């Protein structure tokens, strides 16, 4: 802890909100010392598993930690990583969720297998967290990455890590043109070769939020061979315009509609309608219709909640999560349970440990391969649908964005090299984009005769008014409504009222004909 005073001064002088630490070299019984560095900060730390009290190798090494200001503690949650080289914080801002991953990847003395294993783990973490929000990875990677600031610098480790970063559109700020300060973060104590192996990595679409990034110079080298990296991120504020949140159907609807749960729901709903004033409700104006709809909708939901089993939506499940990948995951989980029952030994000679790690490596490799193929196909489909099928286009955009807490689809889009978040600016850019698609007047293949024909037919169609129809002329029977409801496709998303077609199939039965 010889660098504690330097860290205290840096936290205070730079007004740091969150600080990540690699290689704090503390034992479990000494980790509480991090709490005494600065009175305004809380901490979370893990120590190298090989330094535990019962270990044969009681030497100072490794360990990673986070410090964060007490005034943001309500926005910060620690996420378990089950690893002694990775700690994770979940930070909730006004408009988004961020997962900060502090990592220390062992150096070249530990071989490429250990390095590849940690890159695979980062890959899995990015796959999960990118569905929930944005990801920031920082720490000592012991890998050289190239960029505008330091081209042609990558080594084998850097190439392996870069493939993972490219998969999730992540960029290293330390190699970007707007990073300042010394070129290298590691300075050899014996005047050896310096290198850039410490990085701050962020979503490429969020680089416009970086107001400052620089590598600290001297006097930090008095207590460490690594220079600190400082980064200022301006978190976007919540948009004033919010789209309504649509709830998902959470009920286990039977496919044949004959289960006992369905009958209970149907009977309870019939009882609710009979006991309520819905049957005698007078609909004299629009306000009465709104009140009637609200009452019926609430009754449908309340009855379903008390009568049907719930189903948990798995938002991490991907289309490729089946077949061989599913079997590999099941096998990995089975071996993990065996390893867990034996006390989670980490001895390389432990059979359960080796089998579990080997199964996890196979699963990650297969998942990464299928994920890459899925993204390639998805991006190709998006590019094709952008010009010919807008409904399919937006559906694919939502699946590509991952949903989760990032906000509604299209809330953040890159046009060229510019990331646009403001709703008004988004509308303007999309207008320009689609205007460009349908404005091929200078294209030698553009068919002006067909354009004139379409415009003529459209003008003729708009010139004829639709015949007015009195509501008194429209008649329908309960059987017709029931037949229409039975023809509705199941498993579809609800509207603003959260009523799905399965609800309607239960409502419009013969017993409920009074409606």
C-alpha positions in Angstrom: 0.0 0.0 0.0 3.0 2.3 -0.6 1.0 4.1 -3.3 -2.0 4.9 -1.0 -1.0 8.5 -0.5 -0.6 9.0 -4.3 -4.0 7.4 -4.9 -5.6 9.7 -2.2 -4.2 12.8 -3.9 -5.3 11.6 -7.4 -8.8 10.9 -6.2 -9.2 14.3 -4.6 -7.3 16.4 -7.2 -9.0 14.8 -10.3 -12.4 14.5 -8.6 -12.6 10.8 -9.6 -16.1 9.2 -9.3 -15.0 5.6 -9.9 -11.5 4.2 -9.7 -10.4 0.7 -10.8 -7.3 -0.9 -9.4 -5.3 -3.7 -10.8 -2.8 -5.8 -8.7 -3.4 -4.3 -5.2 -1.4 -7.1 -3.7 -3.5 -7.4 -0.6 -4.4 -10.5 1.3 -8.1 -11.1 2.3 -7.5 -10.0 5.8 -5.9 -6.8 4.7 -8.4 -5.8 1.9 -10.1 -3.4 4.4 -7.2 -1.0 4.0 -8.7 0.2 0.8 -11.5 1.7 2.9 -9.0 4.0 4.6 -7.5 5.6 1.5 -10.1 8.3 1.3 -13.1 9.0 3.7 -15.4 9.8 0.8 -15.1 6.5 -1.0 -16.4 2.9 -0.7 -14.7 -0.1 -2.1 -15.1 -3.7 -3.3 -12.1 -5.9 -3.8 -11.1 -9.5 -4.5 -7.7 -11.0 -3.7 -5.8 -13.6 -5.6 -7.2 -17.0 -4.7 -3.7 -18.4 -4.3 -3.1 -16.0 -1.3 -5.9 -17.4 0.8 -5.1 -18.5 4.3 -5.1 -22.2 3.5 -3.0 -21.9 0.4 0.6 -23.2 0.2 1.6 -20.1 -1.8 1.3 -17.1 0.6 2.9 -14.4 -1.5 1.6 -10.9 -2.4 0.3 -10.8 -5.9 -2.7 -10.0 -8.1 -6.0 -8.7 -6.9 -8.4 -6.2 -8.4 -10.7 -3.6 -6.8 -13.1 -0.7 -7.3 -13.4 2.5 -5.3 -16.4 4.8 -5.8 -17.7 8.0 -4.3 -20.3 7.6 -1.5 -22.6 10.1 -3.1 -23.2 7.8 -6.1 -23.6 4.6 -4.0 -27.3 4.5 -4.7 -26.5 4.1 -8.4 -23.8 1.4 -7.9 -24.3 -2.3 -7.5 -21.5 -5.0 -7.3 -22.0 -7.9 -9.7 -20.4 -11.2 -8.8 -17.8 -12.4 -11.3 -16.6 -15.6 -9.5 -13.1 -14.7 -10.5 -10.0 -13.3 -8.7 -8.9 -11.3 -11.7 -12.2 -9.6 -12.5 -14.5 -7.3 -10.5 -17.7 -5.8 -12.0 -19.8 -2.7 -11.1 -23.3 -1.9 -12.4 -23.8 1.8 -12.7 -27.3 3.2 -13.4 -27.3 6.7 -15.0 -30.4 8.8 -15.7 -30.9 7.2 -19.1 -28.9 4.0 -19.3 -27.1 1.2 -17.6 -23.3 0.7 -17.7 -21.3 -2.3 -16.6 -17.8 -1.5 -15.6 -15.4 -4.4 -15.7 -12.0 -4.1 -13.9 -9.6 -6.8 -15.1 -6.1 -8.0 -14.5 -5.0 -10.6 -17.1 -1.8 -12.5 -16.1 1.3 -11.7 -18.1 3.1 -13.8 -20.7 4.8 -16.1 -18.0 1.4 -17.8 -17.6 1.1 -18.9 -21.3 -1.4 -18.3 -24.0 -4.0 -20.7 -22.6 -4.6 -18.6 -19.5 -4.8 -15.5 -21.6 -7.3 -17.0 -24.1 -9.4 -18.2 -21.2 -9.7 -14.7 -19.8 -10.5 -13.2 -23.2 -13.2 -15.9 -23.5 -14.6 -14.8 -20.2 -14.6 -11.2 -21.2 -16.4 -12.3 -24.4 -19.1 -14.0 -22.4 -19.5 -10.9 -20.1 -19.8 -8.6 -23.1 -22.4 -10.9 -24.6 -24.6 -10.7 -21.5 -24.0 -7.1 -20.5 -24.3 -5.6 -24.0 -27.9 -6.7 -23.9 -28.6 -4.7 -20.8 -26.7 -1.5 -21.6 -23.2 -0.3 -22.3 -19.9 -1.9 -21.3 -16.6 -0.3 -20.1 -13.6 -2.6 -19.6 -10.5 -1.3 -18.0 -7.3 -2.5 -16.3 -4.1 -4.3 -17.1 -4.6 -6.6 -20.1 -0.9 -7.4 -20.7 -1.7 -7.1 -24.4 -0.7 -4.5 -26.9 -3.4 -2.9 -29.0 -3.0 -0.7 -32.1 -4.8 2.5 -33.0 -4.5 6.0 -34.5 -2.2 7.0 -31.6 0.1 3.9 -31.9 -0.3 2.1 -35.2 1.3 -1.3 -36.1 1.8 -2.1 -32.4 -0.3 -5.3 -31.8 1.2 -8.5 -30.7 -0.5 -12.0 -30.7 -2.3 -11.2 -27.5 -3.5 -7.9 -28.9 -4.8 -9.5 -32.0 -6.7 -12.1 -30.0 -8.2 -9.3 -27.7 -9.0 -7.1 -30.7 -11.2 -9.8 -32.3 -13.3 -9.9 -29.1 -13.5 -6.0 -29.1 -14.6 -5.9 -32.7 -17.3 -8.5 -32.1 -19.0 -6.1 -29.7 -18.0 -2.8 -31.4 -15.7 -1.8 -28.5 -12.7 0.7 -28.8 -9.6 1.2 -26.7 -9.4 4.9 -25.7 -5.7 4.6 -24.9 -4.9 4.1 -28.6 -7.3 6.7 -29.9 -6.3 10.1 -31.3 -7.9 12.0 -28.5 -5.9 10.4 -25.7 -3.0 12.5 -24.4 0.0 12.1 -22.2 2.8 9.6 -22.4 2.5 6.9 -25.0 3.2 4.0 -22.7 1.5 2.9 -19.5 4.0 0.4 -18.3 7.6 1.5 -17.6 10.1 -1.1 -16.8 11.8 -0.6 -13.4 15.3 -1.5 -14.8 15.1 0.9 -17.8 13.8 -2.0 -20.0 11.2 -1.8 -22.8 8.2 0.3 -22.0 4.8 -0.8 -23.4 1.1 0.1 -23.7 -0.7 -2.8 -21.9 -3.2 -0.9 -19.7 -6.4 0.2 -21.4 -9.8 1.7 -21.0 -12.2 0.2 -23.5 -15.7 1.5 -24.3 -18.5 1.1 -26.8 -17.5 2.7 -30.1 -20.9 4.5 -30.3 -20.2 6.2 -27.0 -16.8 7.7 -27.8 -18.5 11.1 -28.4 -19.3 11.1 -24.6 -15.5 11.2 -23.8 -14.6 14.8 -22.9 -11.0 13.9 -21.8 -8.7 11.0 -21.7 -5.0 11.1 -20.7 -2.3 8.9 -19.3 -0.8 10.3 -16.0 2.9 11.2 -16.1 5.5 11.1 -13.3 5.5 11.1 -10.0 3.3 7.9 -10.0 6.3 5.9 -11.1 7.8 6.4 -7.7 5.5 3.7 -6.3 4.4 1.7 -9.4 5.6 0.6 -12.8 2.2 1.5 -14.3 1.0 4.9 -15.1 -2.7 5.7 -14.2 -5.3 6.4 -16.9 -7.8 9.2 -16.4 -11.0 9.4 -18.4 -14.0 11.8 -18.2 -17.3 10.5 -19.5 -20.3 12.7 -19.8 -23.3 10.5 -19.2 -26.3 11.6 -21.4 -29.4 12.8 -19.6 -32.7 11.2 -20.0 -34.7 12.3 -23.0 -37.7 14.4 -22.4 -39.7 12.3 -24.8 -40.2 8.7 -23.6 -42.1 6.1 -25.5 -44.7 4.1 -23.4 -43.4 1.0 -21.8 -45.2 -2.1 -23.2 -45.4 -5.0 -20.8 -44.7 -8.5 -22.1 -47.1 -11.4 -21.7 -45.9 -13.3 -18.7 -48.5 -16.1 -18.6 -48.1 -19.7 -19.5 -50.9 -19.9 -22.1 -51.8 -23.5 -23.0 -51.6 -24.3 -26.7 -54.9 -26.2 -26.7 -56.8 -24.1 -24.3 -58.1 -27.1 -22.3 -55.9 -27.1 -19.2 -57.4 -26.7 -15.7 -55.7 -23.3 -15.3 -57.4 -22.0 -18.4 -60.8 -23.1 -17.2 -60.2 -21.5 -13.8 -59.2 -18.2 -15.5 -62.3 -18.4 -17.8 -64.7 -19.1 -14.9 -63.1 -16.3 -12.7 -63.3 -13.9 -15.5 -67.0 -14.8 -16.1 -67.7 -14.2 -12.4 -65.9 -10.9 -12.5 -67.9 -9.6 -15.4 -71.2 -10.9 -14.0 -70.6 -9.2 -10.6 -69.3 -6.0 -12.1 -71.5 -3.3 -13.8 -70.0 -4.0 -17.2 -73.1 -5.6 -18.6 -75.4 -2.7 -17.6 -72.7 0.0 -18.4 -74.1 2.8 -20.4 -71.9 4.1 -23.3 -73.2 7.6 -24.0 -69.9 9.3 -24.9 -66.2 8.9 -25.4 -65.5 9.3 -21.7 -67.9 6.4 -20.9 -66.1 4.2 -23.5 -62.7 5.0 -21.9 -64.0 4.1 -18.4 -65.5 0.9 -19.7 -62.3 -0.1 -21.4 -60.2 0.6 -18.4 -62.5 -1.4 -16.1 -62.6 -4.4 -18.5 -58.8 -4.3 -19.1 -58.0 -4.1 -15.3 -60.4 -7.0 -14.7 -58.8 -9.2 -17.4 -55.3 -8.6 -16.0 -56.2 -9.0 -12.3 -58.1 -12.3 -13.1 -55.1 -13.6 -15.1 -52.7 -12.8 -12.3 -54.7 -14.7 -9.8 -55.6 -17.7 -12.1 -52.6 -18.4 -14.4 -49.0 -19.5 -14.0 -46.4 -16.9 -14.8 -43.6 -17.4 -17.3 -40.2 -15.7 -17.0 -39.0 -14.1 -20.2 -35.4 -15.0 -21.1 -34.1 -12.0 -22.9 -30.6 -13.5 -23.3 -31.8 -16.4 -25.4 -30.6 -16.1 -29.0 -31.8 -17.9 -32.1 -28.6 -19.9 -32.3 -29.0 -21.1 -28.7 -30.0 -24.7 -29.6 -28.7 -28.0 -30.7 -25.0 -28.5 -30.1 -24.6 -25.2 -28.2 -27.4 -26.2 -25.8 -25.8 -29.5 -25.1 -22.4 -28.0 -24.5 -24.0 -25.5 -22.1 -25.8 -28.3 -20.2 -22.6 -30.3 -20.0 -20.6 -27.3 -18.8 -23.2 -26.6 -16.1 -23.2 -30.3 -14.9 -19.4 -30.3 -14.6 -19.5 -26.9 -12.8 -21.9 -28.4 -10.2 -19.5 -31.3 -9.6 -16.6 -28.8 -9.2 -18.7 -26.7 -6.9 -19.6 -29.7 -4.7 -15.9 -30.4 -4.2 -15.3 -27.0 -2.8 -14.2 -25.3 -6.1 -10.6 -26.5 -6.1 -8.3 -24.5 -8.4 -5.4 -26.9 -8.4 -4.4 -27.7 -12.1 -4.2 -31.4 -11.0 -7.8 -31.4 -9.9 -9.9 -33.5 -12.3 -13.2 -31.7 -11.7 -11.5 -28.3 -12.2 -9.9 -29.4 -15.5 -13.0 -31.0 -16.8 -15.1 -28.0 -16.0 -12.6 -25.5 -17.5 -12.3 -27.6 -20.7 -16.1 -27.8 -21.0 -16.4 -24.1 -20.5 -13.8 -23.4 -23.1 -15.6 -25.6 -25.7 -18.9 -23.9 -24.9 -17.5 -20.4 -25.3 -15.7 -21.2 -28.5 -18.9 -22.6 -30.0 -21.0 -19.8 -28.8 -18.6 -17.2 -30.2 -18.5 -18.9 -33.6 -22.3 -19.1 -33.8 -22.6 -15.5 -32.5 -20.4 -14.2 -35.2 -22.3 -16.1 -37.9 -25.6 -14.8 -36.5 -24.4 -11.2 -36.5 -23.1 -11.5 -40.1 -26.4 -12.8 -41.3 -28.4 -10.2 -39.2 -26.4 -7.3 -40.6 -26.9 -8.6 -44.1 -30.6 -8.8 -43.5 -30.8 -5.3 -42.1 -28.9 -3.9 -45.1 -31.3 -5.6 -47.5 -34.5 -4.8 -45.5 -33.6 -1.0 -45.2 -34.5 -0.5 -48.9 -37.4 -2.9 -49.4 -39.2 -3.8 -46.1 -39.5 -1.2 -43.4 -41.4 -3.4 -41.0 -38.8 -6.1 -41.2 -36.1 -3.4 -41.0 -37.2 -2.1 -37.6 -37.7 -5.5 -36.2 -34.1 -6.5 -37.2 -32.8 -3.2 -35.8 -34.4 -4.0 -32.4 -33.0 -7.5 -32.3 -29.5 -6.1 -33.3 -29.6 -3.5 -30.6 -30.4 -6.1 -28.0 -33.3 -4.4 -26.3 -32.8 -4.4 -22.5 -32.4 -1.0 -20.8 -30.8 0.8 -23.7 -34.1 2.4 -24.4 -36.4 2.1 -27.4 -35.0 0.9 -30.7 -33.4 3.7 -32.7 -32.9 6.0 -29.6 -29.2 6.1 -30.5 -28.1 5.8 -34.1 -24.8 6.5 -35.9 -25.2 8.5 -39.1 -21.8 8.4 -40.8 -19.3 9.2 -38.0 -21.8 11.0 -35.9 -23.8 9.5 -33.0 -27.3 11.1 -32.7 -29.4 10.8 -29.6 -31.7 13.8 -29.6 -35.2 12.8 -30.8 -35.6 15.8 -33.1 -32.2 15.3 -34.7 -33.0 11.6 -35.1 -36.2 12.4 -37.0 -34.3 14.9 -39.2 -31.5 12.4 -40.1 -34.0 9.5 -40.7 -36.0 11.9 -43.0 -32.8 12.7 -45.0 -31.9 9.0 -45.1 -35.2 7.9 -46.6 -35.5 10.9 -48.9 -32.2 9.8 -50.3 -33.4 6.3 -50.9 -36.4 7.5 -52.9 -34.6 10.3 -54.8 -32.6 8.5 -57.5 -33.4 11.1 -60.2 -29.9 11.1 -61.5 -29.5 7.3 -61.6 -29.4 6.1 -65.2 -31.5 3.1 -64.2 -34.2 5.1 -62.5 -37.6 4.5 -64.3 -39.3 7.9 -64.6 -42.2 6.5 -66.5 -43.0 4.1 -63.6 -42.7 7.0 -61.1 -45.2 9.1 -63.1 -47.6 6.1 -63.3 -47.5 5.6 -59.5 -48.0 9.4 -58.8 -50.9 9.4 -61.2 -52.6 6.4 -59.6 -52.0 7.8 -56.1 -53.5 11.2 -57.0 -56.6 9.5 -58.5 -57.0 7.4 -55.4 -56.8 10.4 -53.0 -59.3 12.3 -55.1 -62.1 9.9 -54.3 -63.6 10.1 -50.9 -64.5 6.9 -49.1 -68.2 6.4 -48.8 -69.5 7.3 -45.4 -71.0 4.5 -43.4 -73.3 5.0 -40.4 -72.4 3.0 -37.3 -76.1 1.9 -37.1 -75.6 -0.1 -40.4 -72.8 -2.2 -38.9 -74.1 -5.4 -37.3 -72.2 -8.4 -36.0 -73.0 -11.4 -33.8 -71.2 -13.0 -30.9 -70.4 -16.0 -33.0 -68.7 -13.8 -35.6 -66.6 -12.1 -32.9 -65.7 -15.5 -31.4 -64.7 -16.9 -34.7 -62.5 -13.8 -35.4 -60.8 -14.1 -32.1 -60.0 -17.8 -32.7 -58.3 -16.9 -36.0 -56.0 -14.4 -34.3 -52.3 -15.6 -34.2 -51.0 -16.5 -30.8 -47.7 -15.5 -29.2 -47.8 -11.9 -30.4 -46.7 -8.8 -28.4 -49.5 -6.7 -26.8 -50.4 -3.1 -27.4 -50.4 -0.2 -24.9 -53.2 -1.9 -22.9 -51.0 -5.1 -22.6 -53.9 -7.3 -23.8 -52.7 -10.1 -26.0 -54.8 -12.3 -28.4 -54.8 -15.1 -25.8 -56.7 -12.8 -23.5 -59.3 -12.2 -26.2 -59.8 -15.9 -26.8 -60.6 -16.3 -23.2 -62.9 -13.3 -23.0 -65.1 -13.9 -26.1 -66.5 -17.3 -25.2 -70.2 -18.3 -25.1 -70.3 -17.8 -21.3 -69.3 -14.2 -21.8 -71.7 -13.4 -24.5 -73.3 -10.7 -22.3 -70.5 -8.4 -23.3 
